[in-house]
Amino acid sequence: MKSSVNDIEIILSRLRNKLPHKRFATNLSFIKPDKEYSLVKFILGEGNQHKALISAGIHGDEPGGVETICAFLENNRFESFSEEWELTFLPCINPYGYEYGLRENQDGMDLNRLFKHKNPPKEVAFAQSVFEKPYELTIELHEDFMSSGYYLYQQGTHPEDDQLGPLILQRVKNIMPINLNDEIDERSAQEGIMVQEDFSTMDWWPMALYSLSKGTKRCLTLETATKFSMDKRVEAHLTAIDTALNYFSEGT
Ligand SMILES: [Zn+2]
């Protein structure tokens, strides 16, 4: 049997310590193969005017996003947004993959390919369940082992918000270089921003396209570069989150 590389319980207790009621809003469990895993979400600033979803850990071998959500709470980063923003968090969508350092879940499935699936795995159904209400912004935190620097995907209903991507990279580049290659992960990119393909014909969807289909105004998929230290990866993501939240609370 594979040995675990991370402990999801440590993450959950770090988060729980910082939550107002020391508990998660929802907590579904599944047992695989000899342990009970929880799928959790929590909400800060419930009822506030602006609404965003921040998620991480859909790829279990990308711990940078999970650490970013812990750091967001532990460094009290919500303080400057607590008047305006309702933030829903999915801190680790793939807890089994996180524990074992695997991209896929316990059944070998890449969860970020299954958002158009009629009968998706539990983790995907759980992530889909938080889309009952429309979000202005959804942010998915990833990391890339092959990348020389930070880059991102963005899509949305308002083309004028395309300016957000470059704005984020402008800020992040003070922390980590931007990947300026014309091709990243075998797809076209420009100045650190992935060129989006037409998704209407795609037979599979990542979470971002599901989010768009639910009316989200702007979807961001953020890729920090694994070659840098965890502190830098987290700081880059935190800076991107701050920039995106400020953009919508100040700009519109
Ligand atoms: Zn990923």
Residues whose N, C-alpha, C, O or C-beta is under 5 A from the ligand:
A	BS01	ZN	H59 E62 H142 E143
